Amino acid sequence: MRRDFYADLYRYVHDHSASHGKMIGVLFRNYGVQASAVFRFGKYLQRATRTWWLIPLVWVGWLLYLPLRIYVRYGLGIRIDLSADIGPGLYIGHFGNIHLSRCRLGAHCAIGQSTHILPNGGCDGPTIGDRVWIGAHAQVLGSVSIGSGSTISAAAIVRRNVPENSLCLGNPARIIARPYDNRKLLHLD
């Protein structure tokens, strides 16, 4: 959990040699990091609940988690359900109307504001590979798979599988470029 959160934090700092003061400042100023921290804390509490001797401490943790989740959900408009499985290095570019539920995101993904990554009805949620950039107002719905290194443009609605290293846009989303390199969008150079 801690390693995943540090990977999230470094996506905002862009400097692995940054001081602890600078990293704490980014945590307090950036809403995406705050949402990520609350999500990682909730996932930690879920795992710790399985250890019987930690249960009294876990209850205190849940009491701390609840107001933080309310702040993130209603204050920032970011809803990341604990049913999501998110790899290290998540970058949330803006806040507001973001909802992730029953999905899997790989490492070093980036999402914009008003992005919805959700299951469609009772099916499994989307599976998103590593280093995927998802633009603002995009929707990824149903049990679709998005390959690693792909880019989903702003306002695209994805309901079909997307191969690796593709650029998709439109409603319904269509592949317009392949291969496509999104490393500059993700600031991973």
N, C-alpha and C positions, 0 to 999 in steps of 0.2 A: 504494500500500500504506500509506504513512504517513498519508495523508489519511483513508483508511478507518479506520485504527486510532484516530486522533484523534476521529473521529466516534463510534466505539464508546466511547471513554473519556469524552467529554462526556455520553453518556447516563447515566453513573453520577455524574458531578460535578454536573450540573444548573446549571453556572455557566461560561459561556464566558470569563469574566474571572478564573477561578481561577488561583492561582499554580502554578508548576511543582512546588513542594513538595507542594501538595495533590494534584495529579494523580499524582505518584509514590506518595504515600501510598495513594491509591485503587487503584493498580496492585498494590501489595503486599498490600493487605487484601482485595481483592475477587476471588473465584475466577472469576467470569464474564469479567472483564477479562483475567485471566491466560490463560484458554483462548482468548479472542479474539486476544490478542497472539501466542500460539504459532501459531495458525492463520494469521494474517496473515504471520508470519515464514516459515512453510512455503510459502505461496503466492508470496511474494517470491522464495524460493529456487528454486521451480519456474520462474518467469519468467526469473530470472537464469541458469539453466542453459542457456538458448538462446543466450546471448552467450558466444562462444568464449573471449574474453580474460578473462572473469570466472570461468572454471571452477575455477582453483586456489583462489580465495577462496570459491567456492560450496561446495567440499568441506569447508572449515573450518566454514562455516555449517551444513551438514548434520550435522556432528559435534556442534555446539551444539544443533541442533534435536532430535536423537534423544532425549537425556535429558529435555528439556523436554516433548516429546510423551508420553513415558512417565509423567512426573509428572502431566500433565493427564489422561491416559487412565486411569491406575490410581489415582493419588492423589486426583483430583477426581471421577473418574467421568464425564468429559466427553469424548466421542469425536466430533470434527469432522474427517471425512476430507477430504483435499485435493481430492477429487473434487467437493466442494460448491462452489458459487459464491454467496458471501454479500456483499450490498451493505453500504454504510457504515451505522454506527449500530446494530449488533447489540447487544441487551441480553439477557444470560442472568441471570435472576433468582436462581436457586439452582444448586447443583451436585448431581451425582449422577444416574447412569443416563440421560444425554443422549446421543443418537446422531443425527448428521446425515451423510448420505451420498448422493452423486449427486443433489443437489437444488439448486434455485436459490431463494435468499431475497432479496427486494428490500431497499430501504433502510429503516432504522428499525424493524426487526422486533424482537419480544420473545418469548422462550420461557422456559417454566418447567422445573422439575426433572422428570426421568423422561419427557422428551419424545422421541419418535422420529419423524424425518422421513426416510423411506427409500423406495427403489424396491421394488416388489413383484415378486420374481423377476428376470427378465432385462430388464424394461422400463425406460424412463426414469424418473427420480425426479420428485418433486413440484416444481411451480413455484409459488412463493408471492410475491404482489405486495408492494408497499411498505406500511409501517405496519400489519402484521398482528400481532396478539397471539395467542399460542398458549399455553394454560394448562397447568398441571402434569398429567402422566400422559397427555397427549394423543398421538395417533398420526396421522400423515398418511402414507398408504401408497399406492404406485403412482404412475402418471403423471397425477395429478390437478392441477388448477389452483385456487388460492385467490386470489380477487380482492383488490385493494388495499383497505385499510381494514377488512378483515374481522376477526372475533374468533372463535377456536375455544376453546370452554370447556374446563375441566379434565375429563380422562378421556374426551374425545370421540375417536371413531375415524372419521377422514375417508377415504373411499374413492371419493367422487364430487366433481365440480367444485363450487366455492362461488363465487357471484357477489360482486361488490364490495359493501363496506359491509353485510355480513351478520353476524348472530350465529348461530353453530351450536353445538348441543350434542347429546349422546347417543351411543349405539352402536347402529346406525350414525348418524353425525352428520346432523342435520336442521336446516334453517334455521327459526329461530323468530322472528326480528325482521329487518325490512328496511325502510327504511334504519336502520343502527345506527352510532352515532358512538363510536369507541373511543379518541379522543384523550386523554381523562382517564386511561384505563388505561395508555397509552403515555407519559404525562407529556410530551407534546409541546406543551402550551400555552405 
